[in-house]
């Protein structure tokens, strides 16, 4: 398996980004993932204004990188999350991404304070001498004062949960790689009868891997159930609801990860959970209204289509402050099904969205655009050029736009 050292070969970056974003939203802790060379492989999640300001200065930025490198190295040596004080006296920790004892990357987390009463128990190392030059800048000091104070016990729990989930993801993807190799060996068995590996043995291993996959998913849902119960006991209603929505999203992903198309009903249920989480993130400044007649619920819909649309909206409009509303409607039009997605508050008709739905190949680093562009090409290749994703010009002077997805009324419309 050449290139196995590349973290992208053993973990799905878009899934890692999603989990990272949800952890940041639920815990108030910042996250970013890097490869084994320290290069970021995800966008920053929940970064504080203070740390953004510090990293905009070359001198402070180099100190931040030095702390990141030290934390990642120590996490690799111990194989466990490593907690420490950065040069600004904030609490950071590194969660290693290990496979077969080899470092593939790390998730760098933190940018929080802990209560003074926790300092003795934590006994955290100071990587370098604390920086004090910024104390004379009122704006920087004000940003520092806004940083969350999180009990050290909660930080340790988040680190442990994050490591277990990431390790599961790495093991899961490796099993998928092994399964693909087993499939190739099974094909070779039909062509080369002198192979020593029998089909019966290969199937036994396949069944064992399938059992492990199911067990791993059950473990994730078990952990989410524990978090939900803790949130209920602590009367953290929004946290509990977020965990429940996230659980439903994970179940949808696990049940359909190998499907190119699902029913429109399933996709709309996923959208409802995703929209609920975004609504909480934006403090009620986001609303999603779905009005699709139930008779169209069986229409074949590309897996993760609506997620890809909303991801592009929020990825390229991250600082949403005004009211945003997404309206999803559906109707029959000229013998096909037309799904209309209207945005008010953020635009659809910018260059990023045009590139996302184009039929051109998109760089892999732009994950959200790759998904939407891939889905558009898949629809056209399966159902014909009259189907696909189309950007509509807005009528009126409001900020927003409209996206139309033309789909067949049934899967029988596939191009032969």
Phi, psi and omega in degrees: 000084181296143176077015182296341179293336178290121184301333181292344179277344185235005178207141180276114187297322181294326177289318177301318179297317180298313179297318179300316180297317182292321177298316180297318181293319185281332188250341184077015179253144182273150181218146167205141181253142181230159175276186186292345177268358180090005180277132181299137176244355175229166171284159179289138179242118175071022181297138182283155176299325180299311183290325175298318180295317181296319183284350176280347178261129186302316182295311180294324182299318179296325177291323177298314180298323180295318178295317179301314182296317180296317180296316179296321179297314181294324177295323178293317182297316183274337184074014182228165174301137182244126184254142182198168172265131175279182184292347176259011178069016173276158179269124176236161171209153181241132177250116184286147172255097186248145172217123183052042177075003182253137180285127176248346181163192180201156171254118180264127189226165173131237185061043179227167172254159172240155179301144179307328181292342181269350186298320182295314180297319184290320179047054186279143178283143172265117185298310177224170180302132182305139178279135181235352185301329184284351182297340182271358181259109184302321182293318178295317178298320179296319177296322180295321182294337182277353184292140182296144172256119185237130177304141182297329179297323178290321178300316179297321180295318178298317180298317181295314180296318179299316180297317181296318180293319180293320179296322176298316181299318179295314179297322181297313182292324177297321177297323178296320178297315179297322179296319178297320179294322178295322177298319179296320180294325177294323177293322179294330180299325180289334184263326184237098185288347180276005177296141182279338182273120181275156178297324180298317179294320180297321179293325177298317179295320179299316179296322179295318179295320178298321178297317179296320179300314181296320179297318180296320179294318178300325180293319178298315180294329176295315179297317179297324177296321177298315179299318180299317180293322177296319179297323179295316180297324181273004180060032177269080189298313183295320178297317180299315180295322178297317179297318180296316178296318180295323177298316179297322178294317179296321180294320178298317180296315182292325182284338186236012186300337181258007181258133175280330181228147175228175176285151179300327179300315180296319181294323179291324176296319177297318179301320181300317179292315181297318180294323180298320179293318178296324179298319178290322181297325183262017176054042176085000181277011179228137178222143179231116182250120181249124180224083180236123179305140183298337181293346179259006184296339181271000179300133179291124183238137178301134179301127177071021179299307185292328175297316181297322179296309182293327178298318178296322179299310186278332180293321183260005172223062189290332185262058180287122180240329179271172180294130179240134178227130174249126179245127180244119179231162180215145179202165176272136183213117177052047176077010179227172177259133181244115177262119183252126180241110183252137179245136172230121181119329175224148186275150169261332193268041175263175185296326181297315181291323178299319178293322183298322184262007177287166180266007179278154176292136182247145179305141184294337182292338179267076191300316182297320179289325179300315182300309184293318179295320179296317179298320180297315179295322181294317179300313183293322182290328182273324188245347180115164186292341181283349179257163178140197183251128185231135178270128182254141176287146182280146173254120182112178185256013179279157177278123181160204181176179183220135179238129180249136176240115182262121184230156175289156180289339177211164182290353179290353181273012181294145177287129180277000000 
